[in-house]
C-alpha cells in the first residue's frame, strides 16, 4: 500500500584519536600459588557437582511425580 518513507542514513562516527591500549607483561605465578589455587578449584568443582546432583534429583522426582501421579501428584 503506502510505503513508509525510509529512515535517513547516518554516517558512522569515526574517533580521530587512536586507542591507548598497550601490551602488558604478565608475571609468572610460582608453583606454590598454583598448587593452592588448584586445591581450591578442586573443592569448588566437588561442591558444584554435589549441588548439580541434588538439584537434578529434585527435578527428576518432581517430574516423575507429575508424570505418574505419585505422592499426590496430578497426572
N, CA, C and O atoms as a Tripos MOL2 file, in Angstrom:
@<TRIPOS>MOLECULE
protein
  300   299    75     0     0
PROTEIN
NO_CHARGES

@<TRIPOS>ATOM
      1 N           0.8220   -1.1680    0.0000 N.3       1 UNK1
      2 CA          0.0000    0.0000    0.0000 C.3       1 UNK1
      3 C           0.8750    1.2450    0.0000 C.2       1 UNK1
      4 O           1.5510    1.5440   -0.9850 O.2       1 UNK1
      5 N           0.8550    1.9580    1.1070 N.am      2 UNK2
      6 CA          1.6720    3.1560    1.1970 C.3       2 UNK2
      7 C           2.9990    2.7850    1.8150 C.2       2 UNK2
      8 O           3.0640    2.3780    2.9750 O.2       2 UNK2
      9 N           4.0430    2.9250    1.0490 N.am      3 UNK3
     10 CA          5.3680    2.6200    1.5730 C.3       3 UNK3
     11 C           5.8100    3.7430    2.5030 C.2       3 UNK3
     12 O           5.7430    4.9160    2.1370 O.2       3 UNK3
     13 N           6.2660    3.3860    3.7120 N.am      4 UNK4
     14 CA          6.7410    4.4510    4.5960 C.3       4 UNK4
     15 C           8.0340    5.0390    4.0650 C.2       4 UNK4
     16 O           8.7830    4.3890    3.3360 O.2       4 UNK4
     17 N           8.2730    6.2510    4.4360 N.am      5 UNK5
     18 CA          9.4840    6.9150    3.9860 C.3       5 UNK5
     19 C          10.6880    6.2540    4.6610 C.2       5 UNK5
     20 O          10.6390    5.9900    5.8620 O.2       5 UNK5
     21 N          11.7590    5.9820    3.9260 N.am      6 UNK6
     22 CA         12.9040    5.3090    4.5460 C.3       6 UNK6
     23 C          13.5870    6.1970    5.5850 C.2       6 UNK6
     24 O          13.5440    7.4250    5.5160 O.2       6 UNK6
     25 N          14.2170    5.5290    6.5460 N.am      7 UNK7
     26 CA         14.9240    6.2710    7.5750 C.3       7 UNK7
     27 C          16.1500    6.9470    6.9770 C.2       7 UNK7
     28 O          16.7450    6.4240    6.0350 O.2       7 UNK7
     29 N          16.5290    8.0870    7.5050 N.am      8 UNK8
     30 CA         17.7030    8.7810    6.9560 C.3       8 UNK8
     31 C          18.9770    8.0080    7.3070 C.2       8 UNK8
     32 O          19.0730    7.3940    8.3700 O.2       8 UNK8
     33 N          19.9350    8.0510    6.4090 N.am      9 UNK9
     34 CA         21.2070    7.3830    6.6260 C.3       9 UNK9
     35 C          22.1030    8.2740    7.4720 C.2       9 UNK9
     36 O          22.2360    9.4680    7.2050 O.2       9 UNK9
     37 N          22.7140    7.6870    8.4930 N.am     10 UNK10
     38 CA         23.5980    8.4420    9.3690 C.3      10 UNK10
     39 C          25.0010    7.9010    9.1890 C.2      10 UNK10
     40 O          25.2250    6.6920    9.2570 O.2      10 UNK10
     41 N          25.9390    8.7960    8.9600 N.am     11 UNK11
     42 CA         27.3340    8.3820    8.8010 C.3      11 UNK11
     43 C          27.8750    7.8790   10.1380 C.2      11 UNK11
     44 O          27.5880    8.4790   11.1730 O.2      11 UNK11
     45 N          28.6540    6.7880   10.1410 N.am     12 UNK12
     46 CA         29.2360    6.3140   11.3930 C.3      12 UNK12
     47 C          30.2560    7.3100   11.9280 C.2      12 UNK12
     48 O          30.9620    7.9690   11.1650 O.2      12 UNK12
     49 N          30.3190    7.4090   13.2510 N.am     13 UNK13
     50 CA         31.2520    8.3220   13.9050 C.3      13 UNK13
     51 C          32.6250    7.6700   13.9620 C.2      13 UNK13
     52 O          32.7590    6.5560   14.4690 O.2      13 UNK13
     53 N          33.6290    8.3370   13.4570 N.am     14 UNK14
     54 CA         34.9900    7.8220   13.4800 C.3      14 UNK14
     55 C          35.7800    8.6560   14.4740 C.2      14 UNK14
     56 O          35.8780    9.8760   14.3370 O.2      14 UNK14
     57 N          36.3540    7.9760   15.4960 N.am     15 UNK15
     58 CA         37.1110    8.6690   16.5360 C.3      15 UNK15
     59 C          38.4980    9.0070   15.9940 C.2      15 UNK15
     60 O          39.2290    8.0980   15.6010 O.2      15 UNK15
     61 N          38.8840   10.2860   15.9600 N.am     16 UNK16
     62 CA         40.1810   10.6560   15.3910 C.3      16 UNK16
     63 C          41.3620   10.2870   16.2910 C.2      16 UNK16
     64 O          42.4940   10.2150   15.8130 O.2      16 UNK16
     65 N          41.1170   10.0480   17.6030 N.am     17 UNK17
     66 CA         42.2280    9.7010   18.4890 C.3      17 UNK17
     67 C          42.4260    8.1930   18.4950 C.2      17 UNK17
     68 O          41.4490    7.4530   18.6080 O.2      17 UNK17
     69 N          43.6560    7.7170   18.3780 N.am     18 UNK18
     70 CA         43.8900    6.2690   18.3830 C.3      18 UNK18
     71 C          43.6970    5.6860   19.7860 C.2      18 UNK18
     72 O          43.6880    6.4110   20.7800 O.2      18 UNK18
     73 N          43.5490    4.3970   19.8410 N.am     19 UNK19
     74 CA         43.3720    3.7110   21.1120 C.3      19 UNK19
     75 C          44.6650    3.7700   21.9180 C.2      19 UNK19
     76 O          45.7580    3.7040   21.3560 O.2      19 UNK19
     77 N          44.5340    3.8960   23.2400 N.am     20 UNK20
     78 CA         45.6970    3.9870   24.0960 C.3      20 UNK20
     79 C          46.0660    2.6410   24.7270 C.2      20 UNK20
     80 O          46.9060    2.5940   25.6260 O.2      20 UNK20
     81 N          45.4580    1.5630   24.2730 N.am     21 UNK21
     82 CA         45.7540    0.2410   24.8160 C.3      21 UNK21
     83 C          47.1400   -0.1980   24.3760 C.2      21 UNK21
     84 O          47.4990   -0.0740   23.2060 O.2      21 UNK21
     85 N          47.9100   -0.7090   25.3170 N.am     22 UNK22
     86 CA         49.2560   -1.1870   25.0260 C.3      22 UNK22
     87 C          49.4270   -2.5730   25.6210 C.2      22 UNK22
     88 O          48.7280   -2.9220   26.5720 O.2      22 UNK22
     89 N          50.3380   -3.3680   25.0860 N.am     23 UNK23
     90 CA         50.5630   -4.7080   25.6360 C.3      23 UNK23
     91 C          51.1340   -4.6330   27.0520 C.2      23 UNK23
     92 O          51.8680   -3.7040   27.3880 O.2      23 UNK23
     93 N          50.7890   -5.6230   27.8750 N.am     24 UNK24
     94 CA         51.2990   -5.7060   29.2420 C.3      24 UNK24
     95 C          52.0830   -6.9940   29.4020 C.2      24 UNK24
     96 O          51.7710   -8.0030   28.7700 O.2      24 UNK24
     97 N          53.0860   -6.9580   30.2350 N.am     25 UNK25
     98 CA         53.8400   -8.1630   30.5220 C.3      25 UNK25
     99 C          53.1540   -8.8870   31.6770 C.2      25 UNK25
    100 O          52.7870   -8.2660   32.6750 O.2      25 UNK25
    101 N          52.9840  -10.1880   31.5390 N.am     26 UNK26
    102 CA         52.3320  -10.9920   32.5630 C.3      26 UNK26
    103 C          53.4150  -11.6610   33.4010 C.2      26 UNK26
    104 O          54.3070  -12.3250   32.8740 O.2      26 UNK26
    105 N          53.3220  -11.4770   34.7040 N.am     27 UNK27
    106 CA         54.3060  -12.0790   35.5900 C.3      27 UNK27
    107 C          53.9610  -13.5430   35.8290 C.2      27 UNK27
    108 O          52.7900  -13.8840   35.9920 O.2      27 UNK27
    109 N          54.9730  -14.4140   35.8520 N.am     28 UNK28
    110 CA         54.6940  -15.8350   36.0840 C.3      28 UNK28
    111 C          54.2430  -16.0790   37.5320 C.2      28 UNK28
    112 O          54.6600  -15.3730   38.4500 O.2      28 UNK28
    113 N          53.3890  -17.0840   37.7150 N.am     29 UNK29
    114 CA         52.9060  -17.4600   39.0370 C.3      29 UNK29
    115 C          53.7960  -18.5860   39.5530 C.2      29 UNK29
    116 O          54.0750  -19.5380   38.8240 O.2      29 UNK29
    117 N          54.2400  -18.4850   40.7920 N.am     30 UNK30
    118 CA         55.1020  -19.5320   41.3230 C.3      30 UNK30
    119 C          54.2990  -20.8070   41.5880 C.2      30 UNK30
    120 O          53.0690  -20.7710   41.6310 O.2      30 UNK30
    121 N          54.9910  -21.9250   41.7650 N.am     31 UNK31
    122 CA         54.3690  -23.2400   41.8810 C.3      31 UNK31
    123 C          53.5010  -23.3560   43.1300 C.2      31 UNK31
    124 O          52.4730  -24.0330   43.1020 O.2      31 UNK31
    125 N          53.8960  -22.7100   44.2190 N.am     32 UNK32
    126 CA         53.1270  -22.8120   45.4570 C.3      32 UNK32
    127 C          51.7530  -22.1620   45.3100 C.2      32 UNK32
    128 O          50.7510  -22.7270   45.7480 O.2      32 UNK32
    129 N          51.7010  -20.9850   44.7020 N.am     33 UNK33
    130 CA         50.4160  -20.3130   44.4750 C.3      33 UNK33
    131 C          49.5460  -21.1260   43.5230 C.2      33 UNK33
    132 O          48.3310  -21.2150   43.7010 O.2      33 UNK33
    133 N          50.1720  -21.7110   42.5230 N.am     34 UNK34
    134 CA         49.4200  -22.5230   41.5560 C.3      34 UNK34
    135 C          48.8110  -23.7470   42.2430 C.2      34 UNK34
    136 O          47.6700  -24.1080   41.9540 O.2      34 UNK34
    137 N          49.5580  -24.3910   43.1510 N.am     35 UNK35
    138 CA         49.0590  -25.5700   43.8560 C.3      35 UNK35
    139 C          47.9010  -25.1910   44.7810 C.2      35 UNK35
    140 O          46.9160  -25.9250   44.8670 O.2      35 UNK35
    141 N          48.0100  -24.0470   45.4760 N.am     36 UNK36
    142 CA         46.9260  -23.6000   46.3490 C.3      36 UNK36
    143 C          45.6700  -23.3080   45.5420 C.2      36 UNK36
    144 O          44.5650  -23.6600   45.9550 O.2      36 UNK36
    145 N          45.8370  -22.6670   44.3940 N.am     37 UNK37
    146 CA         44.6860  -22.3390   43.5490 C.3      37 UNK37
    147 C          44.0370  -23.6020   43.0110 C.2      37 UNK37
    148 O          42.8110  -23.6830   42.9300 O.2      37 UNK37
    149 N          44.8530  -24.5990   42.6390 N.am     38 UNK38
    150 CA         44.3030  -25.8560   42.1160 C.3      38 UNK38
    151 C          43.5450  -26.6040   43.2090 C.2      38 UNK38
    152 O          42.5240  -27.2330   42.9340 O.2      38 UNK38
    153 N          44.0350  -26.5410   44.4410 N.am     39 UNK39
    154 CA         43.3420  -27.1920   45.5460 C.3      39 UNK39
    155 C          41.9930  -26.5590   45.8100 C.2      39 UNK39
    156 O          41.0090  -27.2620   46.0380 O.2      39 UNK39
    157 N          41.9370  -25.2510   45.7820 N.am     40 UNK40
    158 CA         40.6620  -24.5620   45.9710 C.3      40 UNK40
    159 C          39.7080  -24.8720   44.8250 C.2      40 UNK40
    160 O          38.5070  -25.0390   45.0360 O.2      40 UNK40
    161 N          40.2340  -24.9470   43.6450 N.am     41 UNK41
    162 CA         39.3860  -25.2250   42.4860 C.3      41 UNK41
    163 C          38.7900  -26.6230   42.5770 C.2      41 UNK41
    164 O          37.6460  -26.8410   42.1770 O.2      41 UNK41
    165 N          39.5670  -27.5740   43.1050 N.am     42 UNK42
    166 CA         39.0640  -28.9380   43.2450 C.3      42 UNK42
    167 C          37.8870  -29.0090   44.1970 C.2      42 UNK42
    168 O          36.9140  -29.7080   43.9140 O.2      42 UNK42
    169 N          37.9480  -28.3040   45.3220 N.am     43 UNK43
    170 CA         36.8280  -28.3260   46.2590 C.3      43 UNK43
    171 C          35.6220  -27.5960   45.6800 C.2      43 UNK43
    172 O          34.4820  -27.9740   45.9510 O.2      43 UNK43
    173 N          35.8580  -26.5650   44.8960 N.am     44 UNK44
    174 CA         34.7450  -25.8630   44.2570 C.3      44 UNK44
    175 C          34.0770  -26.7830   43.2360 C.2      44 UNK44
    176 O          32.8500  -26.8190   43.1450 O.2      44 UNK44
    177 N          34.8710  -27.5210   42.4720 N.am     45 UNK45
    178 CA         34.3120  -28.4510   41.4960 C.3      45 UNK45
    179 C          33.4740  -29.5240   42.1830 C.2      45 UNK45
    180 O          32.3980  -29.8790   41.7030 O.2      45 UNK45
    181 N          33.9710  -30.0410   43.3110 N.am     46 UNK46
    182 CA         33.2350  -31.0650   44.0480 C.3      46 UNK46
    183 C          31.9150  -30.4920   44.5770 C.2      46 UNK46
    184 O          30.8750  -31.1450   44.4930 O.2      46 UNK46
    185 N          31.9590  -29.2930   45.1090 N.am     47 UNK47
    186 CA         30.7350  -28.6680   45.6100 C.3      47 UNK47
    187 C          29.7080  -28.4490   44.5090 C.2      47 UNK47
    188 O          28.5160  -28.6860   44.7050 O.2      47 UNK47
    189 N          30.1760  -27.9960   43.3540 N.am     48 UNK48
    190 CA         29.2510  -27.7930   42.2300 C.3      48 UNK48
    191 C          28.6750  -29.1080   41.7390 C.2      48 UNK48
    192 O          27.5040  -29.1710   41.3640 O.2      48 UNK48
    193 N          29.4840  -30.1610   41.7350 N.am     49 UNK49
    194 CA         28.9960  -31.4830   41.3230 C.3      49 UNK49
    195 C          27.8980  -31.9580   42.2680 C.2      49 UNK49
    196 O          26.8540  -32.4280   41.8160 O.2      49 UNK49
    197 N          28.1230  -31.8400   43.5710 N.am     50 UNK50
    198 CA         27.1070  -32.2610   44.5410 C.3      50 UNK50
    199 C          25.8350  -31.4260   44.4000 C.2      50 UNK50
    200 O          24.7320  -31.9670   44.4830 O.2      50 UNK50
    201 N          25.9730  -30.1340   44.1910 N.am     51 UNK51
    202 CA         24.8180  -29.2680   44.0120 C.3      51 UNK51
    203 C          24.0250  -29.6610   42.7660 C.2      51 UNK51
    204 O          22.7940  -29.6910   42.7980 O.2      51 UNK51
    205 N          24.7110  -29.9580   41.6880 N.am     52 UNK52
    206 CA         24.0230  -30.3840   40.4490 C.3      52 UNK52
    207 C          23.3170  -31.7140   40.6310 C.2      52 UNK52
    208 O          22.2190  -31.9090   40.1100 O.2      52 UNK52
    209 N          23.9330  -32.6360   41.3660 N.am     53 UNK53
    210 CA         23.3050  -33.9450   41.5980 C.3      53 UNK53
    211 C          22.0360  -33.7730   42.4270 C.2      53 UNK53
    212 O          21.0080  -34.3720   42.1120 O.2      53 UNK53
    213 N          22.0960  -32.9620   43.4860 N.am     54 UNK54
    214 CA         20.9280  -32.7550   44.3430 C.3      54 UNK54
    215 C          19.8070  -32.0760   43.5730 C.2      54 UNK54
    216 O          18.6570  -32.5110   43.6430 O.2      54 UNK54
    217 N          20.1230  -31.0240   42.8440 N.am     55 UNK55
    218 CA         19.0830  -30.3220   42.0770 C.3      55 UNK55
    219 C          18.5180  -31.2310   40.9840 C.2      55 UNK55
    220 O          17.3120  -31.2210   40.7340 O.2      55 UNK55
    221 N          19.3740  -32.0110   40.3350 N.am     56 UNK56
    222 CA         18.8920  -32.9560   39.3240 C.3      56 UNK56
    223 C          17.9520  -33.9880   39.9210 C.2      56 UNK56
    224 O          16.9320  -34.3170   39.3150 O.2      56 UNK56
    225 N          18.2820  -34.5120   41.1130 N.am     57 UNK57
    226 CA         17.4110  -35.4900   41.7700 C.3      57 UNK57
    227 C          16.0610  -34.8680   42.1200 C.2      57 UNK57
    228 O          15.0220  -35.5170   41.9920 O.2      57 UNK57
    229 N          16.0790  -33.6130   42.5600 N.am     58 UNK58
    230 CA         14.8140  -32.9340   42.8660 C.3      58 UNK58
    231 C          13.9770  -32.7800   41.5970 C.2      58 UNK58
    232 O          12.7750  -33.0440   41.6110 O.2      58 UNK58
    233 N          14.6060  -32.3550   40.5040 N.am     59 UNK59
    234 CA         13.8660  -32.2100   39.2390 C.3      59 UNK59
    235 C          13.3120  -33.5450   38.7530 C.2      59 UNK59
    236 O          12.1720  -33.6120   38.2930 O.2      59 UNK59
    237 N          14.1050  -34.6020   38.8520 N.am     60 UNK60
    238 CA         13.6420  -35.9180   38.4120 C.3      60 UNK60
    239 C          12.4780  -36.3730   39.2800 C.2      60 UNK60
    240 O          11.4890  -36.9030   38.7730 O.2      60 UNK60
    241 N          12.5950  -36.1660   40.5970 N.am     61 UNK61
    242 CA         11.5000  -36.5440   41.4900 C.3      61 UNK61
    243 C          10.2120  -35.8160   41.1740 C.2      61 UNK61
    244 O           9.1440  -36.4260   41.1230 O.2      61 UNK61
    245 N          10.3070  -34.5060   40.9600 N.am     62 UNK62
    246 CA          9.1090  -33.7370   40.6290 C.3      62 UNK62
    247 C           8.5500  -34.1470   39.2690 C.2      62 UNK62
    248 O           7.3330  -34.1890   39.0880 O.2      62 UNK62
    249 N           9.4170  -34.4450   38.3230 N.am     63 UNK63
    250 CA          8.9430  -34.8630   37.0030 C.3      63 UNK63
    251 C           8.2360  -36.2000   37.0550 C.2      63 UNK63
    252 O           7.1970  -36.3720   36.4170 O.2      63 UNK63
    253 N           8.7800  -37.1620   37.8080 N.am     64 UNK64
    254 CA          8.1280  -38.4650   37.9430 C.3      64 UNK64
    255 C           6.8080  -38.3340   38.6830 C.2      64 UNK64
    256 O           5.8290  -39.0000   38.3460 O.2      64 UNK64
    257 N           6.7850  -37.4790   39.6850 N.am     65 UNK65
    258 CA          5.5460  -37.2430   40.4280 C.3      65 UNK65
    259 C           4.4800  -36.6810   39.5010 C.2      65 UNK65
    260 O           3.3190  -37.0880   39.5530 O.2      65 UNK65
    261 N           4.8820  -35.7490   38.6600 N.am     66 UNK66
    262 CA          3.9270  -35.1230   37.7450 C.3      66 UNK66
    263 C           3.4900  -36.1150   36.6480 C.2      66 UNK66
    264 O           2.3200  -36.1490   36.2660 O.2      66 UNK66
    265 N           4.4340  -36.9130   36.1540 N.am     67 UNK67
    266 CA          4.1250  -37.8200   35.0470 C.3      67 UNK67
    267 C           3.2810  -39.0180   35.4870 C.2      67 UNK67
    268 O           2.3890  -39.4440   34.7540 O.2      67 UNK67
    269 N           3.5520  -39.5630   36.6710 N.am     68 UNK68
    270 CA          2.8950  -40.7950   37.0850 C.3      68 UNK68
    271 C           1.9130  -40.6080   38.2330 C.2      68 UNK68
    272 O           1.2610  -41.5700   38.6380 O.2      68 UNK68
    273 N           1.7880  -39.4060   38.7650 N.am     69 UNK69
    274 CA          0.8190  -39.1550   39.8220 C.3      69 UNK69
    275 C           1.2430  -39.7220   41.1640 C.2      69 UNK69
    276 O           0.3990  -39.9380   42.0340 O.2      69 UNK69
    277 N           2.5140  -39.9650   41.3480 N.am     70 UNK70
    278 CA          2.9890  -40.4990   42.6300 C.3      70 UNK70
    279 C           2.9340  -39.4340   43.6930 C.2      70 UNK70
    280 O           3.0890  -38.2500   43.3960 O.2      70 UNK70
    281 N           2.7120  -39.8410   44.9460 N.am     71 UNK71
    282 CA          2.7380  -38.9550   46.1060 C.3      71 UNK71
    283 C           1.8270  -37.7320   45.9190 C.2      71 UNK71
    284 O           2.2470  -36.5890   46.1060 O.2      71 UNK71
    285 N           0.6000  -38.0000   45.5530 N.am     72 UNK72
    286 CA         -0.4440  -36.9820   45.3940 C.3      72 UNK72
    287 C          -0.1480  -36.0050   44.2560 C.2      72 UNK72
    288 O          -0.6280  -34.8720   44.2710 O.2      72 UNK72
    289 N           0.6400  -36.4410   43.2720 N.am     73 UNK73
    290 CA          0.8490  -35.6160   42.0800 C.3      73 UNK73
    291 C          -0.3310  -35.7500   41.1420 C.2      73 UNK73
    292 O          -0.9590  -36.8080   41.1000 O.2      73 UNK73
    293 N          -0.6430  -34.7460   40.4120 N.am     74 UNK74
    294 CA         -1.7770  -34.7740   39.4860 C.3      74 UNK74
    295 C          -1.2920  -35.2490   38.1230 C.2      74 UNK74
    296 O          -0.4020  -34.6450   37.5240 O.2      74 UNK74
    297 N          -1.8800  -36.3250   37.6430 N.am     75 UNK75
    298 CA         -1.4870  -36.8770   36.3380 C.3      75 UNK75
    299 C          -2.4090  -36.4120   35.2550 C.2      75 UNK75
    300 O          -2.2300  -36.7770   34.0930 O.2      75 UNK75
@<TRIPOS>BOND
     1     1     2 1
     2     2     3 1
     3     3     4 2
     4     3     5 am
     5     5     6 1
     6     6     7 1
     7     7     8 2
     8     7     9 am
     9     9    10 1
    10    10    11 1
    11    11    12 2
    12    11    13 am
    13    13    14 1
    14    14    15 1
    15    15    16 2
    16    15    17 am
    17    17    18 1
    18    18    19 1
    19    19    20 2
    20    19    21 am
    21    21    22 1
    22    22    23 1
    23    23    24 2
    24    23    25 am
    25    25    26 1
    26    26    27 1
    27    27    28 2
    28    27    29 am
    29    29    30 1
    30    30    31 1
    31    31    32 2
    32    31    33 am
    33    33    34 1
    34    34    35 1
    35    35    36 2
    36    35    37 am
    37    37    38 1
    38    38    39 1
    39    39    40 2
    40    39    41 am
    41    41    42 1
    42    42    43 1
    43    43    44 2
    44    43    45 am
    45    45    46 1
    46    46    47 1
    47    47    48 2
    48    47    49 am
    49    49    50 1
    50    50    51 1
    51    51    52 2
    52    51    53 am
    53    53    54 1
    54    54    55 1
    55    55    56 2
    56    55    57 am
    57    57    58 1
    58    58    59 1
    59    59    60 2
    60    59    61 am
    61    61    62 1
    62    62    63 1
    63    63    64 2
    64    63    65 am
    65    65    66 1
    66    66    67 1
    67    67    68 2
    68    67    69 am
    69    69    70 1
    70    70    71 1
    71    71    72 2
    72    71    73 am
    73    73    74 1
    74    74    75 1
    75    75    76 2
    76    75    77 am
    77    77    78 1
    78    78    79 1
    79    79    80 2
    80    79    81 am
    81    81    82 1
    82    82    83 1
    83    83    84 2
    84    83    85 am
    85    85    86 1
    86    86    87 1
    87    87    88 2
    88    87    89 am
    89    89    90 1
    90    90    91 1
    91    91    92 2
    92    91    93 am
    93    93    94 1
    94    94    95 1
    95    95    96 2
    96    95    97 am
    97    97    98 1
    98    98    99 1
    99    99   100 2
   100    99   101 am
   101   101   102 1
   102   102   103 1
   103   103   104 2
   104   103   105 am
   105   105   106 1
   106   106   107 1
   107   107   108 2
   108   107   109 am
   109   109   110 1
   110   110   111 1
   111   111   112 2
   112   111   113 am
   113   113   114 1
   114   114   115 1
   115   115   116 2
   116   115   117 am
   117   117   118 1
   118   118   119 1
   119   119   120 2
   120   119   121 am
   121   121   122 1
   122   122   123 1
   123   123   124 2
   124   123   125 am
   125   125   126 1
   126   126   127 1
   127   127   128 2
   128   127   129 am
   129   129   130 1
   130   130   131 1
   131   131   132 2
   132   131   133 am
   133   133   134 1
   134   134   135 1
   135   135   136 2
   136   135   137 am
   137   137   138 1
   138   138   139 1
   139   139   140 2
   140   139   141 am
   141   141   142 1
   142   142   143 1
   143   143   144 2
   144   143   145 am
   145   145   146 1
   146   146   147 1
   147   147   148 2
   148   147   149 am
   149   149   150 1
   150   150   151 1
   151   151   152 2
   152   151   153 am
   153   153   154 1
   154   154   155 1
   155   155   156 2
   156   155   157 am
   157   157   158 1
   158   158   159 1
   159   159   160 2
   160   159   161 am
   161   161   162 1
   162   162   163 1
   163   163   164 2
   164   163   165 am
   165   165   166 1
   166   166   167 1
   167   167   168 2
   168   167   169 am
   169   169   170 1
   170   170   171 1
   171   171   172 2
   172   171   173 am
   173   173   174 1
   174   174   175 1
   175   175   176 2
   176   175   177 am
   177   177   178 1
   178   178   179 1
   179   179   180 2
   180   179   181 am
   181   181   182 1
   182   182   183 1
   183   183   184 2
   184   183   185 am
   185   185   186 1
   186   186   187 1
   187   187   188 2
   188   187   189 am
   189   189   190 1
   190   190   191 1
   191   191   192 2
   192   191   193 am
   193   193   194 1
   194   194   195 1
   195   195   196 2
   196   195   197 am
   197   197   198 1
   198   198   199 1
   199   199   200 2
   200   199   201 am
   201   201   202 1
   202   202   203 1
   203   203   204 2
   204   203   205 am
   205   205   206 1
   206   206   207 1
   207   207   208 2
   208   207   209 am
   209   209   210 1
   210   210   211 1
   211   211   212 2
   212   211   213 am
   213   213   214 1
   214   214   215 1
   215   215   216 2
   216   215   217 am
   217   217   218 1
   218   218   219 1
   219   219   220 2
   220   219   221 am
   221   221   222 1
   222   222   223 1
   223   223   224 2
   224   223   225 am
   225   225   226 1
   226   226   227 1
   227   227   228 2
   228   227   229 am
   229   229   230 1
   230   230   231 1
   231   231   232 2
   232   231   233 am
   233   233   234 1
   234   234   235 1
   235   235   236 2
   236   235   237 am
   237   237   238 1
   238   238   239 1
   239   239   240 2
   240   239   241 am
   241   241   242 1
   242   242   243 1
   243   243   244 2
   244   243   245 am
   245   245   246 1
   246   246   247 1
   247   247   248 2
   248   247   249 am
   249   249   250 1
   250   250   251 1
   251   251   252 2
   252   251   253 am
   253   253   254 1
   254   254   255 1
   255   255   256 2
   256   255   257 am
   257   257   258 1
   258   258   259 1
   259   259   260 2
   260   259   261 am
   261   261   262 1
   262   262   263 1
   263   263   264 2
   264   263   265 am
   265   265   266 1
   266   266   267 1
   267   267   268 2
   268   267   269 am
   269   269   270 1
   270   270   271 1
   271   271   272 2
   272   271   273 am
   273   273   274 1
   274   274   275 1
   275   275   276 2
   276   275   277 am
   277   277   278 1
   278   278   279 1
   279   279   280 2
   280   279   281 am
   281   281   282 1
   282   282   283 1
   283   283   284 2
   284   283   285 am
   285   285   286 1
   286   286   287 1
   287   287   288 2
   288   287   289 am
   289   289   290 1
   290   290   291 1
   291   291   292 2
   292   291   293 am
   293   293   294 1
   294   294   295 1
   295   295   296 2
   296   295   297 am
   297   297   298 1
   298   298   299 1
   299   299   300 2
@<TRIPOS>SUBSTRUCTURE
     1 UNK1         2 RESIDUE 1 A UNK
     2 UNK2         6 RESIDUE 1 A UNK
     3 UNK3        10 RESIDUE 1 A UNK
     4 UNK4        14 RESIDUE 1 A UNK
     5 UNK5        18 RESIDUE 1 A UNK
     6 UNK6        22 RESIDUE 1 A UNK
     7 UNK7        26 RESIDUE 1 A UNK
     8 UNK8        30 RESIDUE 1 A UNK
     9 UNK9        34 RESIDUE 1 A UNK
    10 UNK10       38 RESIDUE 1 A UNK
    11 UNK11       42 RESIDUE 1 A UNK
    12 UNK12       46 RESIDUE 1 A UNK
    13 UNK13       50 RESIDUE 1 A UNK
    14 UNK14       54 RESIDUE 1 A UNK
    15 UNK15       58 RESIDUE 1 A UNK
    16 UNK16       62 RESIDUE 1 A UNK
    17 UNK17       66 RESIDUE 1 A UNK
    18 UNK18       70 RESIDUE 1 A UNK
    19 UNK19       74 RESIDUE 1 A UNK
    20 UNK20       78 RESIDUE 1 A UNK
    21 UNK21       82 RESIDUE 1 A UNK
    22 UNK22       86 RESIDUE 1 A UNK
    23 UNK23       90 RESIDUE 1 A UNK
    24 UNK24       94 RESIDUE 1 A UNK
    25 UNK25       98 RESIDUE 1 A UNK
    26 UNK26      102 RESIDUE 1 A UNK
    27 UNK27      106 RESIDUE 1 A UNK
    28 UNK28      110 RESIDUE 1 A UNK
    29 UNK29      114 RESIDUE 1 A UNK
    30 UNK30      118 RESIDUE 1 A UNK
    31 UNK31      122 RESIDUE 1 A UNK
    32 UNK32      126 RESIDUE 1 A UNK
    33 UNK33      130 RESIDUE 1 A UNK
    34 UNK34      134 RESIDUE 1 A UNK
    35 UNK35      138 RESIDUE 1 A UNK
    36 UNK36      142 RESIDUE 1 A UNK
    37 UNK37      146 RESIDUE 1 A UNK
    38 UNK38      150 RESIDUE 1 A UNK
    39 UNK39      154 RESIDUE 1 A UNK
    40 UNK40      158 RESIDUE 1 A UNK
    41 UNK41      162 RESIDUE 1 A UNK
    42 UNK42      166 RESIDUE 1 A UNK
    43 UNK43      170 RESIDUE 1 A UNK
    44 UNK44      174 RESIDUE 1 A UNK
    45 UNK45      178 RESIDUE 1 A UNK
    46 UNK46      182 RESIDUE 1 A UNK
    47 UNK47      186 RESIDUE 1 A UNK
    48 UNK48      190 RESIDUE 1 A UNK
    49 UNK49      194 RESIDUE 1 A UNK
    50 UNK50      198 RESIDUE 1 A UNK
    51 UNK51      202 RESIDUE 1 A UNK
    52 UNK52      206 RESIDUE 1 A UNK
    53 UNK53      210 RESIDUE 1 A UNK
    54 UNK54      214 RESIDUE 1 A UNK
    55 UNK55      218 RESIDUE 1 A UNK
    56 UNK56      222 RESIDUE 1 A UNK
    57 UNK57      226 RESIDUE 1 A UNK
    58 UNK58      230 RESIDUE 1 A UNK
    59 UNK59      234 RESIDUE 1 A UNK
    60 UNK60      238 RESIDUE 1 A UNK
    61 UNK61      242 RESIDUE 1 A UNK
    62 UNK62      246 RESIDUE 1 A UNK
    63 UNK63      250 RESIDUE 1 A UNK
    64 UNK64      254 RESIDUE 1 A UNK
    65 UNK65      258 RESIDUE 1 A UNK
    66 UNK66      262 RESIDUE 1 A UNK
    67 UNK67      266 RESIDUE 1 A UNK
    68 UNK68      270 RESIDUE 1 A UNK
    69 UNK69      274 RESIDUE 1 A UNK
    70 UNK70      278 RESIDUE 1 A UNK
    71 UNK71      282 RESIDUE 1 A UNK
    72 UNK72      286 RESIDUE 1 A UNK
    73 UNK73      290 RESIDUE 1 A UNK
    74 UNK74      294 RESIDUE 1 A UNK
    75 UNK75      298 RESIDUE 1 A UNK
